[in-house]
């Protein structure tokens, strides 16, 4: 019987295997859509385990473990791409690819899911259902989750729930974090082109100054979060780029703003985008200008399913005890494309936090930075949680 004690014991026995895999991937990082070596490594390992697998979304991998008994299907996801960062850690397995580094720990995710695959495959006859393995490319850039979904990763057999986690060096190895409900924000980029009328800087009344209009827009869009939605709804509108003009004595004809809108859930996402467009066009029109608004749909965000998250919480407690499980209260306004696997919340999903910290200075450097390090003891606990959630979900 696949008990929590057996799962944790076997996950720890796989520590050396996962560490070796992690260091290999870490030393050879690849950017999104270029993960050919990483893909080959994952395919090789899964094939050696006797697990059905195939390429998916160009440089990703889809695997499946078919249980010995009929039942539901769970999807387990690990992202595999790296970042355009020059590594400065000095580790013996530091990146050998100049300007590319696993600075977000996706090497940890891939290695821990391979460990979980090995563990679960050894007990597949006990499983009542199937396990799909999503080794997803390109999370950091254009998003590979939706491309995997488009290629049918959730079908044949149909996936009934999806689970994954992200490493956190702010949480010690052997501990977990979980946020119910809103977890990661949906992201929509925007480009606003304000069209005025160029003229001499000494005679502004003879034209329409797009810089002044765009400045009013920058101020006005901040009221969307402060006055147009409830204070309990987490939304952010950020203008990160403002470009216009060529000289100090010339009023230009155009100004261009670029930024991002962050929100939670499909309804608020649509509401924010609609209000943004209406407000921007209205401000420009009221000042005699025009505004062309382009909204670029990006990641759908992550909203954890309450019922499935409760199962994940219990899985965590079974492995490490109640005192090592943190129920988090504040959602992350960052973004993550895992939500695509949940298909607009029609598939229950949960995104959690795996502890990879050690409380020492070595593991306090932030992700996406050149000094980022992680405590590899967390690999066993991440793999164990993948396996425990699977056993608990399929055993319902």
Order of alpha helices (4+ residues) and beta strands (2+ residues): alpha-alpha-alpha-beta-beta-beta-alpha-beta-alpha-beta-beta-beta-beta-beta-alpha-alpha-beta-beta-beta-alpha-beta-beta-alpha-beta-beta-alpha
